[in-house]
Amino acid sequence: MKSKIETAIEYYTFKSNELLAFVNANKNLSVEKIIECGEELSILEHKITALEVAKEN
């Protein structure tokens, strides 16, 4: 059975990949939207990193 940490890592990884796919698939994004997506991606990556550290401990 998966732990809650592993489930959260999978979820945030999925959301991160989904956001990357969205940005890469759209050629007409405004600068503001690209910055917004970059900020969201940064938050997701920080959450993933923190969860991976928590999983090791």
C-alpha positions as CSV (number, residue, x, y, z in Angstrom):
1,M,0.0,0.0,0.0
2,K,1.3,3.4,-1.0
3,S,2.0,6.0,1.7
4,K,0.4,9.4,1.6
5,I,3.8,10.9,0.8
6,E,4.2,8.7,-2.3
7,T,0.6,9.5,-3.4
8,A,1.3,13.2,-3.0
9,I,4.6,12.9,-5.0
10,E,2.8,11.2,-7.8
11,Y,0.0,13.8,-7.8
12,Y,2.4,16.8,-7.8
13,T,4.6,15.1,-10.5
14,F,1.5,14.6,-12.7
15,K,0.4,18.2,-12.2
16,S,4.0,19.4,-13.0
17,N,4.1,17.3,-16.2
18,E,0.7,18.5,-17.2
19,L,1.7,22.2,-16.8
20,L,4.9,21.6,-18.8
21,A,2.9,20.0,-21.6
22,F,0.5,22.9,-21.6
23,V,3.3,25.5,-22.0
24,N,5.1,23.5,-24.6
25,A,2.0,22.9,-26.6
26,N,0.9,26.5,-26.8
27,K,2.7,28.9,-29.0
28,N,0.5,31.9,-28.4
29,L,0.9,32.3,-24.6
30,S,1.3,35.8,-23.3
31,V,4.3,36.8,-21.2
32,E,2.1,37.0,-18.1
33,K,0.8,33.5,-18.7
34,I,4.3,32.1,-19.1
35,I,5.4,33.8,-15.9
36,E,2.4,32.5,-14.1
37,C,3.0,28.9,-15.3
38,G,6.7,29.2,-14.3
39,E,5.7,30.3,-10.8
40,E,3.2,27.4,-10.5
41,L,5.9,25.0,-11.7
42,S,8.4,26.3,-9.2
43,I,5.9,25.8,-6.3
44,L,5.2,22.2,-7.5
45,E,8.9,21.4,-7.8
46,H,9.5,22.7,-4.2
47,K,6.6,20.5,-2.9
48,I,8.0,17.5,-4.7
49,T,11.5,18.1,-3.3
50,A,10.1,18.5,0.2
51,L,8.1,15.4,0.0
52,E,11.0,13.4,-1.4
53,V,13.1,14.5,1.6
54,A,10.3,13.6,4.0
55,K,10.1,10.2,2.4
56,E,13.8,9.5,3.0
57,N,13.5,10.3,6.7
